[in-house]
Amino acid sequence: MTKKPTPSTATVWARFRFSVIGSLLSAPLARGELKVAIQSLAEKIWTHPVSGRDVQYAATTIQRWYYKARNEEDDPVRVLRRAVRKDSGKVSVGCKLAEHLRAQHRDHPHWSYQLHYDNLASAVKADPSLLPLCSYSTIKRFMQTRGMVRKRRQPKGRPGEERAARRRENREIRSYESEYVGSLWHLDFHHGSLKVITGQGHWRRPIALGIVDDHSRLCCHLQWYLSETAEDLVHGFSQALQKRGLPRALLTDNGAAMVSDEFTEGLLSLGIVHEKTLPYSPHQNGKQERLWATMEGRLLEMLDGVEPALDFLNEATQAWAEIEYNRGVHRELSMSPVERFSKAPDVLRRSPSSQSIREAFRLQTTRVQRGSDGTISLSGVRFEIPARFRHFREVTVRYARWDLSRVDLIDPRNGTILAPIHPLDRTANADGRRSAIDPGPDEGPLASSPPDDGGPDKPLPPLLKRILDEYSASGAPPAYLPKKPPSGK
């Protein structure tokens, strides 16, 4: 149920005054009757609209209220509001004191209001020309109305943090929302406050991976892991795709897993635009941060003292996300995330198969093929290239560093898979048997083209024949002395 807003004091006074003179406005009264009616209202006991005490109002006061309301045709209640003081919003501070305060705030923008006032009081004692010293509340109002608010202290040591702090000070921060379901997803890791027991009997602090739809706030997937690797990221994000479909864009931070080659290549293969937040700017992914706050305040509080294992924690998290978070009424949406997800227009695409998703999230790299045995090296493991591709000096392969069971040789021009390749099996190659090499289309059968070892009737190459002809045309004998073989030989 939505809570009604509390009216302002001026509105309360306007409604009260209108209730007092409302009977006078309901029917026209003659001059004598009006005076008697006003006097009768002045003799009544009224409840003060703010303090609740019993009060009476003079006939002249009620008469003033009556004529103000009668002369206003459009909104008689509005004219009965309490008048705003002419000096409202104005703070009177001496010129020299105000100038000293501005200089003090310019030199120390990180001080609190109380620290500014205490230093101002000490400055007045040292220099009486700054008198008079106003009260603390007056100084605080003066600073607030002049924009002299306390600034965050910029972090030191990291240039990125300093740039982010300056950016927050110089650029406004606005809330945003995508227009369609599936137009933008948020993704982030979160280090939980709860510990779990592993199968080896160790306490570990798990890490949650969450994916949220921007328009509907629906939690697309939520799962706990013991690490924050690209493998964990792909494992969880693949489940979100198969549950909800393919989004158009994804917003993440610049974590190592988010910018890994496997993940970025996979997003490109699936046609998902990868948007990244600015460094040290978590407010850009505020909807994701809101999910973590809700999860910590409700789910993990209920699990306090349970000492769950990772499997039970994931089971409880899935149930909480689907039953409570996705079905609960969101205050900004005035409906549940799952209701908005199902009713709002969407731009989601159908999710591909599990095998297609697995093949998408792999990096693409180039290796030089060894001419001696036709192998390449990936992550310290040697792989054999099929003999029909032996003429490739450089080969392009696609694989995931955490899963070498599927490595494909591809055409770099269009990404077509040419053949799967497998690790080198030295034991199987030790039997000495070797497959015949299938010749290429321009080589012809191997048996019909034995290597030519030369012979007496073999013609000389054109270049060598030209060199010999030019040399003999000079008429000079060969410039060497032949050596006779030893006698008897």
Backbone hydrogen bonds, N-H to C=O, Kabsch-Sander energy under -0.5 kcal/mol:
donor,donor_aa,acceptor,acceptor_aa,energy
12,V,8,S,-2.2
13,W,9,T,-2.3
14,A,10,A,-2.0
15,R,11,T,-2.3
16,F,12,V,-2.1
17,R,13,W,-2.5
18,F,14,A,-2.0
19,S,15,R,-1.8
20,V,16,F,-1.5
21,I,17,R,-1.9
22,G,18,F,-0.9
24,L,21,I,-0.7
25,L,21,I,-1.2
26,S,22,G,-1.0
34,L,30,A,-3.0
35,K,31,R,-1.8
36,V,32,G,-1.7
37,A,33,E,-2.4
38,I,34,L,-2.4
39,Q,35,K,-2.1
40,S,36,V,-2.0
41,L,37,A,-2.0
42,A,38,I,-1.8
43,E,39,Q,-1.1
44,K,41,L,-0.8
46,W,44,K,-0.5
46,W,55,V,-3.5
48,H,46,W,-0.6
48,H,53,R,-3.7
52,G,48,H,-1.1
55,V,46,W,-3.3
62,I,58,A,-2.1
63,Q,59,A,-2.5
64,R,60,T,-2.1
65,W,61,T,-2.1
66,Y,62,I,-2.3
67,Y,63,Q,-2.2
68,K,64,R,-1.8
69,A,65,W,-2.1
70,R,66,Y,-2.5
71,N,67,Y,-1.8
72,E,69,A,-0.7
73,E,71,N,-0.6
79,V,75,D,-1.1
80,L,77,V,-1.1
81,R,78,R,-1.6
88,S,85,R,-1.6
90,K,87,D,-1.8
93,V,91,V,-0.8
98,A,94,G,-2.9
99,E,95,C,-2.4
100,H,96,K,-2.2
101,L,97,L,-2.2
102,R,98,A,-2.4
103,A,99,E,-2.1
104,Q,100,H,-2.2
105,H,101,L,-2.4
106,R,102,R,-2.2
107,D,103,A,-1.8
108,H,104,Q,-1.8
111,W,108,H,-1.3
116,H,112,S,-2.2
117,Y,113,Y,-2.4
118,D,114,Q,-2.5
119,N,115,L,-2.1
120,L,116,H,-2.0
121,A,117,Y,-2.5
122,S,118,D,-1.8
123,A,119,N,-2.0
124,V,120,L,-2.0
125,K,121,A,-1.8
126,A,122,S,-1.8
127,D,123,A,-1.9
130,L,127,D,-1.9
131,L,128,P,-1.8
134,C,132,P,-0.5
139,I,135,S,-2.3
140,K,136,Y,-2.6
141,R,137,S,-2.4
142,F,138,T,-2.4
143,M,139,I,-2.2
144,Q,140,K,-2.3
145,T,141,R,-2.5
146,R,142,F,-1.2
147,G,144,Q,-1.1
148,M,143,M,-2.8
149,V,147,G,-1.7
151,K,109,P,-2.4
162,E,158,R,-1.9
163,R,159,P,-2.4
164,A,160,G,-2.2
165,A,161,E,-2.3
166,R,162,E,-2.2
167,R,163,R,-2.1
168,R,164,A,-2.1
169,E,165,A,-1.5
170,N,166,R,-1.9
171,R,167,R,-2.0
181,V,345,P,-2.3
183,S,180,Y,-1.5
185,W,249,A,-1.8
186,H,212,V,-3.3
187,L,251,L,-2.0
188,D,210,G,-1.7
190,H,208,A,-2.1
192,G,190,H,-0.8
192,G,206,P,-1.8
196,V,204,R,-2.9
197,I,308,P,-0.9
198,T,196,V,-0.5
198,T,202,H,-2.7
201,G,198,T,-1.7
204,R,196,V,-2.7
207,I,225,Y,-3.3
208,A,190,H,-3.3
209,L,223,Q,-3.2
210,G,188,D,-2.3
210,G,208,A,-0.5
211,I,221,H,-2.1
212,V,186,H,-2.3
213,D,218,L,-2.5
214,D,184,L,-2.7
217,R,213,D,-1.7
220,C,211,I,-2.0
220,C,218,L,-1.0
221,H,211,I,-1.2
223,Q,209,L,-2.0
225,Y,207,I,-2.9
233,L,229,T,-2.1
234,V,230,A,-2.7
235,H,231,E,-2.2
236,G,232,D,-2.3
237,F,233,L,-2.8
238,S,234,V,-2.2
239,Q,235,H,-0.9
240,A,236,G,-1.6
241,L,237,F,-2.0
242,Q,238,S,-1.9
243,K,239,Q,-1.7
244,R,240,A,-2.6
245,G,240,A,-0.6
245,G,241,L,-1.8
246,L,349,R,-3.0
248,R,182,G,-2.8
250,L,273,V,-2.8
251,L,185,W,-3.1
252,T,250,L,-0.5
252,T,275,E,-2.2
259,V,255,G,-1.7
260,S,257,A,-1.0
264,T,260,S,-2.4
265,E,261,D,-2.5
266,G,262,E,-1.8
267,L,263,F,-2.3
268,L,264,T,-2.0
269,S,265,E,-2.3
270,L,266,G,-1.9
271,G,267,L,-0.5
271,G,268,L,-0.9
272,I,267,L,-3.0
273,V,248,R,-2.5
273,V,271,G,-0.5
275,E,250,L,-3.2
275,E,273,V,-0.8
277,T,252,T,-2.4
281,S,278,L,-1.1
284,Q,281,S,-1.5
285,N,282,P,-1.6
286,G,283,H,-1.2
288,Q,285,N,-0.7
289,E,285,N,-1.7
290,R,286,G,-2.1
291,L,287,K,-1.3
292,W,288,Q,-1.8
293,A,289,E,-2.1
294,T,290,R,-2.2
295,M,291,L,-2.5
296,E,292,W,-2.7
297,G,293,A,-2.3
298,R,294,T,-1.5
299,L,294,T,-0.5
300,L,295,M,-2.2
302,M,298,R,-1.7
303,L,299,L,-1.3
304,D,301,E,-0.9
306,V,303,L,-2.1
307,E,303,L,-0.5
310,L,197,I,-0.5
313,L,309,A,-2.3
314,N,310,L,-2.3
315,E,311,D,-2.1
316,A,312,F,-2.7
317,T,313,L,-2.2
318,Q,314,N,-2.4
319,A,315,E,-1.9
320,W,316,A,-2.4
321,A,317,T,-2.6
322,E,318,Q,-2.1
323,I,319,A,-2.6
324,E,320,W,-1.6
325,Y,320,W,-2.3
326,N,321,A,-2.4
328,G,324,E,-1.7
330,H,335,M,-2.5
334,S,330,H,-2.5
335,M,330,H,-0.7
338,V,326,N,-2.5
340,R,336,S,-2.1
341,F,337,P,-2.5
342,S,338,V,-1.6
343,K,339,E,-1.6
344,A,340,R,-2.6
347,V,181,V,-2.7
349,R,246,L,-1.9
357,I,353,S,-2.2
358,R,354,S,-2.3
359,E,355,Q,-2.3
360,A,356,S,-1.6
361,F,357,I,-1.8
362,R,360,A,-2.1
363,L,399,Y,-2.3
365,T,397,V,-2.4
367,R,395,V,-2.7
369,Q,367,R,-0.5
369,Q,393,R,-2.8
370,R,375,T,-2.4
374,G,370,R,-2.0
376,I,383,F,-2.2
378,L,381,V,-3.1
381,V,378,L,-2.0
383,F,376,I,-3.1
384,E,422,H,-2.3
385,I,374,G,-2.9
389,F,386,P,-2.1
390,R,387,A,-1.9
392,F,389,F,-1.7
393,R,391,H,-0.6
395,V,367,R,-3.0
396,T,410,I,-0.6
397,V,365,T,-2.6
398,R,408,D,-2.1
399,Y,363,L,-2.1
400,A,403,D,-0.8
403,D,400,A,-1.6
406,R,403,D,-0.7
407,V,421,I,-0.6
408,D,398,R,-2.1
409,L,419,A,-3.5
410,I,396,T,-2.7
410,I,408,D,-0.5
411,D,416,T,-2.7
414,N,411,D,-0.7
415,G,411,D,-2.7
418,L,409,L,-3.2
418,L,416,T,-0.5
419,A,409,L,-1.5
421,I,407,V,-2.6
422,H,384,E,-0.6
424,L,382,R,-3.1
426,R,424,L,-0.8
429,N,425,D,-1.5
430,A,426,R,-0.6
430,A,427,T,-0.9
431,D,428,A,-0.8
432,G,429,N,-1.0
443,E,440,G,-1.2
444,G,440,G,-0.9
449,S,446,L,-1.0
453,D,451,P,-0.6
458,K,455,G,-1.1
465,K,461,P,-2.4
466,R,462,P,-2.1
467,I,463,L,-2.1
468,L,464,L,-2.3
469,D,465,K,-2.1
470,E,466,R,-2.3
471,Y,467,I,-2.1
472,S,468,L,-2.4
473,A,469,D,-1.8
474,S,470,E,-0.6
474,S,471,Y,-0.8
475,G,472,S,-1.3
480,Y,478,P,-2.1
484,K,482,P,-0.5
489,K,486,P,-1.5
